[in-house]
Amino acid sequence: MNLERIKYFNINLMEKTYYNPSDLRKFKNITEWSEELGEKFFEYYGKVFEEGALSAREKSLIALAVSHVVQCPYCIDAYTQDGLQRGINREEMMEAVHVGAAIQSGATLVHGVQMMNKYNKLSM
């Protein structure tokens, strides 16, 4: 493949993605197809992010880390912006992402014990 064809392919691929950042603004419309459940969700969501034992800033960092673990580009966008508005700097954001990654990695690896137990049982 020549360089021009690679550039063309990459540009077209970037333009045609399942993830559309503008859809995040449409999230509020989720109530249109199920008003009662949508409203209950937003009420719950709002309560969760109120100041409490954890500050809104701390909750924003947690949300950012979880957003990466569950791989939600909409949430990553939203909580990166929210974090910036709350004065969270890039080092804090990246550290939160690494905490999420470490937990996800550990959760994957600890299931290796299940595999080891099953292997030992079946190979006897």
N, C-alpha and C positions, 0 to 999 in steps of 0.2 A: 504494500500500500504506500502510495506516495504521500508526502507531507500535506499537500492541498486536500487530498481525499480524507485524510485523518482529521484535519481541521474541520472540514465540512461535516463529517460524521459526528464529531464531538459537539459542534454547534447545534446540529439538529437534534442530537440526543438530549442536550441540555434544555432545549426548548420544549421537548415532548416528554414531560415527566408526569407521573401520577400525582405527585405532590404539587399542589397549587397554593402558594403562600397567601393568595387573596381569599382562599376558603376560610382561613382563620376568622376573618371578619364576619363570616356567615354563621359561625357557631351558634350565635344567639337564636338563629332560625330553627334550631333543632326541635323547638317546642311546637312548631307548626304541625307536625305529624302525630305528636303525642303531647298535648298541652300539659296535662296533669303531671305526667312523669318528668317532662322537661323542666317544668317549674319546680318540682320537688328536687331535681338534681341541682339546679342553679341555687336554690335556697340552701341546700346542704353544702354545696361548693363554697358559697359565700360565708357560711358559718365556719367552715374548716379554715378559711384563710383570714378570719378575724384575729386580732391580737388576742393572745391567751398566754398560756405558760411559755409558748414560743412566740417570738416577735414575728411580725410580717416579713422582716428581712430574712430571718432564719428559715421561715416556711418557704420563701422564694428560692433559697439555696437548695433546700430539700427537693422542692418541685423541679428545679433544674436538673439535679442529679437523677431523680426518678425518670424525668423526661428522656434522658439519654439511655437509661437502662431499658425502658419500654420502647425506645426508638421512635418517639413521636415527634416528627419535625415541626408540627404546629406548636406543640408544648415547648420545644426547644426555643423556637422563635419567641413565643409569648414570655417565657420565664427568663430569657436572656434580656429582653427589653424591660421586663419588670425588675430584674436585678439591677440593671443600669439605673433605673429610676430610683431605686432604693440605695444607691451608692455602693453596690457590690462591684468590686474591681475584677479584672480579668484573672488575676492569680487566685482569688477566692472562688471564682466560677470554675476554673480548671481544676482546682483542688476538689471541689464538690463533685465534678464529673469523674475524677479518679476514685473518689470514695465509692460512687455508684458502680464504677467498673470493677473495683476490687470486690465488692459484695457480690456482683453478678458472677465474677470469676470464681469466687469462693463457693457460691451456691452450685455452680456447675461441677466444680472439683469434688465437693463433699458428696455429690451423688456417685462419684467414683467408688466410694465405700460400698454402696449398694451393689454396684457391678462386681466389686471384689468378693463380697459375700456370696453373691449368686454364682460366680465363677467357682469359688471354693466349694460350694455345696454341690454343684453339678459335676465337678471334675473329680470328686472323691471316688 
